[in-house]
Amino acid sequence: MKGLIIKSTGLWYIILSGGETYRARLRGKFRQLGLRTTNPIAVGDEVIFSVADNENVSIEEILDRHNYVIRKSTKLSAQAHMIASNIDLALLIVTLKEPRTSLGFIDRFLITTESFRIPVLIAFNKSDLFDESDKIEIERLKQIYSSLGYECLTTSTVTGENLNLVKEKIKGSTTLITGHSGVGKSSLLNTLSPQLDIKTADISKMHAKGKHTTTFSEMHFLDDTTNIIDTPGIKEIGLFKIKKEELAHFYPEMREHLGKCKFHNCTHYHEPKCHIQELYMKGEINDIRFENYLAILDSEDMNEEEY
């Protein structure tokens, strides 16, 4: 039988097939294939499974993925964790406070989606908390990312700002919703579709960080054509299997200028006659984006000798 993975607990998977759900396990042979992921199957995967009886449902085959979003495992650096697969849109929830999302996190997430050219909608959430300086900063960030082709909105589940527009943007698609814990993913989902009644939690006052309310990745159905994959809050994005000389390919503002440097394998860091560095010095590449790029080049992600 063919089905869709709609929930993953790490040990068990919930499959939707023909309007029915099945609780299944992964066949042992998949664990012998050398798949270097902590979770061989992700929510959004299409699979072939067999049913012996209600207690014995086995996933036999994972069908080809159109795309996926992946990050390096925080516990096993040589392995990766599949966030979701077969998505049409990624909805990245960002906040300036309670908690604050770093620009490095935003850029790392965009790198992971660029490999498959997955469209990203960036929602700057909790706009009801913005003071005047926050509003100025948000407009600056929106200008940076919108100029690169990423759609940006300010949203609030308190005032309802742009929530109808978000609903319109995701309609008819399978959307991954992600961000740090506490940025308001669950509240946003509950507002878009109150019948979901997803558990939410207050921000930790001590650390101004979110508490995990989503424990497992799960697909929710807003209507007959609109699906949202909700994932546990992500603390950090580790890049997987990207080499230093490849990193610029995942920056839209650099990608169109590649091949114009003196060296064909230029990392755009310290090499002479680097066209990308020249553009940066002229102000044609945003300084924040370029500084994040250099920081990533210096990070552990780029220093793995073996993948």
C-alpha positions as CSV (number, residue, x, y, z in Angstrom):
1,M,0.0,0.0,0.0
2,K,1.1,3.6,-0.6
3,G,0.8,6.2,2.0
4,L,1.9,9.6,3.4
5,I,3.9,10.1,6.6
6,I,2.0,12.6,8.7
7,K,3.7,12.1,12.0
8,S,7.0,10.9,13.3
9,T,8.0,10.1,16.9
10,G,11.3,8.6,16.1
11,L,10.2,5.1,16.8
12,W,6.7,5.1,15.3
13,Y,5.3,6.7,12.2
14,I,1.7,7.6,11.4
15,I,0.8,6.9,7.8
16,L,-2.3,8.3,6.0
17,S,-3.6,6.1,3.2
18,G,-7.1,6.1,1.7
19,G,-8.5,8.2,4.5
20,E,-7.3,5.8,7.1
21,T,-4.3,6.1,9.5
22,Y,-1.8,3.4,10.3
23,R,0.8,3.2,13.1
24,A,3.9,1.7,11.6
25,R,7.5,0.9,12.2
26,L,10.4,1.1,9.9
27,R,11.7,-2.3,8.6
28,G,15.2,-3.2,10.0
29,K,16.8,-3.3,6.5
30,F,16.7,0.5,6.3
31,R,19.0,0.8,9.2
32,Q,21.6,-1.3,7.3
33,L,21.7,0.9,4.2
34,G,24.2,3.4,5.6
35,L,21.7,6.3,5.5
36,R,23.6,8.9,7.5
37,T,20.5,10.5,9.0
38,T,19.2,10.2,12.6
39,N,15.7,9.8,11.1
40,P,15.6,7.9,7.8
41,I,11.9,8.9,7.3
42,A,10.5,12.5,7.5
43,V,7.0,13.9,7.7
44,G,6.0,14.5,4.1
45,D,7.6,11.3,2.8
46,E,5.5,9.0,0.6
47,V,6.1,5.3,1.4
48,I,5.1,1.8,0.5
49,F,4.0,-0.2,3.5
50,S,2.5,-3.6,4.4
51,V,-0.1,-4.5,6.9
52,A,0.0,-7.9,8.5
53,D,-2.5,-6.9,11.2
54,N,-3.3,-3.8,13.3
55,E,-0.2,-4.3,15.4
56,N,2.2,-5.2,12.6
57,V,2.5,-2.4,10.0
58,S,5.9,-2.1,8.3
59,I,7.3,0.6,6.0
60,E,8.9,-1.3,3.1
61,E,10.1,1.5,0.8
62,I,10.6,5.3,0.8
63,L,9.5,6.8,-2.5
64,D,11.7,9.4,-4.2
65,R,11.6,12.8,-2.6
66,H,11.0,16.0,-4.7
67,N,12.9,18.0,-2.1
68,Y,13.7,18.1,1.6
69,V,15.0,20.4,4.4
70,I,17.9,18.9,6.4
71,R,20.3,20.0,9.1
72,K,23.4,18.5,10.7
73,S,22.6,16.5,13.8
74,T,23.5,18.3,17.0
75,K,24.6,15.1,18.7
76,L,26.2,13.3,15.8
77,S,28.1,15.7,13.6
78,A,28.7,13.3,10.7
79,Q,25.0,12.6,10.5
80,A,22.0,14.7,9.6
81,H,18.4,15.2,10.7
82,M,15.7,15.4,8.1
83,I,13.3,18.2,9.1
84,A,10.6,17.6,6.4
85,S,10.2,16.5,2.8
86,N,8.1,17.1,-0.3
87,I,7.2,20.7,0.6
88,D,6.0,23.6,-1.6
89,L,6.8,26.4,0.8
90,A,8.8,27.1,4.0
91,L,7.3,29.5,6.5
92,L,10.1,30.8,8.7
93,I,8.8,32.5,11.9
94,V,11.2,35.1,13.2
95,T,11.0,37.3,16.3
96,L,13.0,40.3,17.5
97,K,12.2,39.6,21.2
98,E,10.8,36.9,23.5
99,P,12.9,35.2,22.0
100,R,15.2,37.0,19.5
101,T,16.0,35.2,16.3
102,S,19.6,35.7,15.2
103,L,20.3,36.8,11.6
104,G,22.8,33.9,11.5
105,F,20.0,31.5,12.1
106,I,17.9,33.0,9.3
107,D,20.7,32.9,6.8
108,R,21.6,29.3,7.7
109,F,17.9,28.2,7.2
110,L,17.8,30.0,3.8
111,I,21.0,28.1,2.8
112,T,19.2,24.8,3.5
113,T,16.2,25.7,1.4
114,E,18.3,27.2,-1.5
115,S,19.7,23.8,-2.4
116,F,16.2,22.8,-3.7
117,R,15.1,26.4,-4.5
118,I,12.3,26.0,-2.0
119,P,10.4,29.3,-1.7
120,V,10.5,30.9,1.7
121,L,8.1,33.2,3.4
122,I,9.6,35.0,6.4
123,A,7.1,36.1,9.0
124,F,8.4,38.6,11.5
125,N,6.0,37.6,14.3
126,K,4.8,39.3,17.5
127,S,4.6,42.7,15.8
128,D,2.3,43.8,18.7
129,L,5.5,43.9,20.9
130,F,7.4,46.2,18.5
131,D,8.5,49.6,19.7
132,E,9.6,52.3,17.2
133,S,13.2,51.1,17.0
134,D,11.9,47.6,16.4
135,K,9.7,48.8,13.5
136,I,12.7,50.5,11.9
137,E,14.8,47.3,12.3
138,I,12.1,45.1,10.8
139,E,11.8,47.4,7.8
140,R,15.5,47.2,7.3
141,L,15.5,43.4,7.5
142,K,12.5,43.1,5.2
143,Q,14.3,45.2,2.7
144,I,17.4,43.0,2.9
145,Y,15.6,39.7,2.4
146,S,12.9,40.9,0.0
147,S,15.6,42.2,-2.3
148,L,16.9,38.7,-2.5
149,G,13.6,37.2,-3.5
150,Y,12.3,36.1,-0.1
151,E,8.8,37.3,0.7
152,C,8.5,39.0,4.1
153,L,5.5,39.9,6.3
154,T,5.0,41.2,9.8
155,T,2.4,39.2,11.7
156,S,0.7,39.0,15.1
157,T,-1.7,36.5,16.6
158,V,-2.7,39.2,19.1
159,T,-3.8,41.9,16.6
160,G,-4.3,39.5,13.7
161,E,-2.0,41.5,11.5
162,N,-1.5,39.8,8.0
163,L,-2.8,36.4,9.2
164,N,-5.4,36.4,6.4
165,L,-2.5,37.1,4.0
166,V,-0.5,34.2,5.4
167,K,-3.5,31.9,5.0
168,E,-3.8,33.0,1.4
169,K,-0.1,32.4,0.8
170,I,-0.1,28.9,2.1
171,K,-3.5,27.8,0.6
172,G,-3.3,24.8,-1.7
173,S,0.3,23.9,-0.7
174,T,2.2,21.7,1.7
175,T,4.1,24.2,4.0
176,L,6.8,23.6,6.5
177,I,6.5,26.0,9.5
178,T,9.6,26.4,11.6
179,G,11.7,28.6,13.8
180,H,13.0,28.8,17.4
181,S,10.9,27.6,20.3
182,G,8.7,30.4,21.5
183,V,8.4,32.4,18.3
184,G,4.7,31.6,18.1
185,K,4.4,28.8,15.6
186,S,1.7,27.0,17.6
187,S,-0.2,30.2,18.3
188,L,-0.1,31.0,14.6
189,L,-1.4,27.6,13.6
190,N,-4.2,27.8,16.2
191,T,-5.2,31.2,14.8
192,L,-5.2,30.0,11.2
193,S,-7.1,26.8,12.1
194,P,-8.7,26.9,15.7
195,Q,-9.9,23.3,15.5
196,L,-6.2,22.2,15.7
197,D,-6.0,23.3,19.3
198,I,-2.3,22.9,19.5
199,K,-0.7,23.2,22.9
200,T,1.2,26.5,23.6
201,A,3.4,27.6,26.5
202,D,4.6,30.8,28.0
203,I,8.1,32.2,27.3
204,S,10.7,31.3,30.0
205,K,11.1,34.6,32.0
206,M,14.6,33.6,33.1
207,H,16.1,33.1,29.7
208,A,13.6,34.8,27.4
209,K,13.5,31.7,25.4
210,G,10.6,29.6,24.2
211,K,9.6,26.3,25.8
212,H,9.1,23.3,23.5
213,T,5.4,22.7,23.0
214,T,5.6,20.7,19.8
215,T,7.3,17.4,20.7
216,F,7.1,15.6,17.3
217,S,6.9,16.6,13.7
218,E,3.4,16.4,12.4
219,M,1.4,17.3,9.4
220,H,-1.9,19.2,10.0
221,F,-4.6,19.6,7.4
222,L,-6.1,23.1,7.3
223,D,-8.5,22.1,4.4
224,D,-8.7,19.7,1.6
225,T,-5.7,21.2,-0.3
226,T,-3.7,22.9,2.5
227,N,-1.2,21.1,4.7
228,I,1.2,22.4,7.3
229,I,4.1,20.4,8.7
230,D,4.8,21.6,12.2
231,T,8.1,20.8,13.8
232,P,9.7,21.1,17.2
233,G,11.5,24.4,17.7
234,I,15.0,24.5,16.3
235,K,17.7,25.9,18.4
236,E,20.3,26.0,15.7
237,I,20.8,25.1,12.1
238,G,23.9,23.0,11.3
239,L,24.8,22.9,7.6
240,F,25.3,19.4,6.2
241,K,27.5,18.4,3.3
242,I,28.3,21.9,2.1
243,K,31.9,22.6,1.3
244,K,33.6,26.0,1.6
245,E,33.9,26.5,-2.2
246,E,30.2,25.7,-2.6
247,L,28.7,27.9,0.1
248,A,28.4,31.0,-2.2
249,H,26.1,29.0,-4.5
250,F,23.4,29.2,-1.8
251,Y,23.5,33.0,-1.6
252,P,21.3,34.5,-4.4
253,E,23.2,37.8,-4.4
254,M,26.5,35.9,-4.9
255,R,25.3,33.1,-7.2
256,E,24.8,35.3,-10.2
257,H,28.4,36.7,-10.0
258,L,30.2,33.4,-9.6
259,G,32.9,32.5,-12.1
260,K,34.2,36.1,-12.2
261,C,36.9,35.7,-9.6
262,K,40.6,35.0,-10.4
263,F,40.5,31.5,-8.9
264,H,37.8,29.0,-10.0
265,N,37.5,27.6,-6.4
266,C,37.5,31.0,-4.7
267,T,35.9,31.0,-1.3
268,H,35.6,34.8,-1.4
269,Y,37.3,35.1,1.9
270,H,40.9,36.1,1.5
271,E,41.8,35.3,-2.1
272,P,43.2,38.1,-4.3
273,K,41.2,39.6,-7.2
274,C,37.9,38.2,-5.8
275,H,34.9,39.6,-7.6
276,I,32.5,38.9,-4.7
277,Q,34.8,40.9,-2.3
278,E,34.9,43.8,-4.7
279,L,31.1,43.8,-4.8
280,Y,31.0,43.8,-1.0
281,M,33.4,46.7,-0.8
282,K,31.2,48.7,-3.2
283,G,28.2,48.0,-1.0
284,E,26.5,45.9,-3.6
285,I,26.3,42.9,-1.2
286,N,24.8,43.6,2.1
287,D,27.3,43.8,4.9
288,I,25.3,41.7,7.4
289,R,24.8,38.9,4.9
290,F,28.5,38.9,3.9
291,E,29.6,38.9,7.6
292,N,27.3,36.0,8.3
293,Y,28.8,34.3,5.2
294,L,32.3,34.7,6.5
295,A,31.3,33.5,10.0
296,I,29.8,30.3,8.4
297,L,33.0,29.8,6.5
298,D,34.9,29.8,9.8
299,S,32.4,27.6,11.6
300,E,32.7,23.9,12.3
301,D,30.2,23.1,9.6
302,M,32.8,24.0,7.0
303,N,35.6,22.1,8.7
304,E,34.3,18.6,8.4
305,E,36.9,16.4,6.5
306,E,34.5,13.6,6.1
307,Y,30.8,13.5,5.3
